[in-house]
Amino acid sequence: METTHIEQDIFEIITHAGNARGLAYDALKAAEDFQFDRADSLIKDSEEELGKAHETQTRLIQSEINGSQYEKSLLLIHAQDHLMTAASEQKLVEHMIRIVKKLKEEG
């Protein structure tokens, strides 16, 4: 696999993971303002962005499994870290939104 192709994939992971994280926090802000339909829509958008990042990650993993060799870099590690953090924070935000909805219903 060419270095430029790998770098493009790495930046795709970073971009989509960053988009997912931002959308998740936008959803949390919407929930804080009791705009639950907007919050749900933003979480859905966040999930789609995470899906795109995961697709690129999977393509890189499959390429390596199939014999492609490329040098691991700090940039690749950064992309993985970015993706994992975004996924973790998105799940936490989803939980927080459920809590806000429950509190709103109760009082």
Secondary structure, 3 states (H helix, E strand, C coil): CCHHHHHHHHHHHHHHHHHHHHHHHHHHHHHHCCCHHHHHHHHHHHHHHHHHHHHHHHHHHHHHHCCCCCCCCHHHHHHHHHHHHHHHHHHHHHHHHHHHHHHHHHC
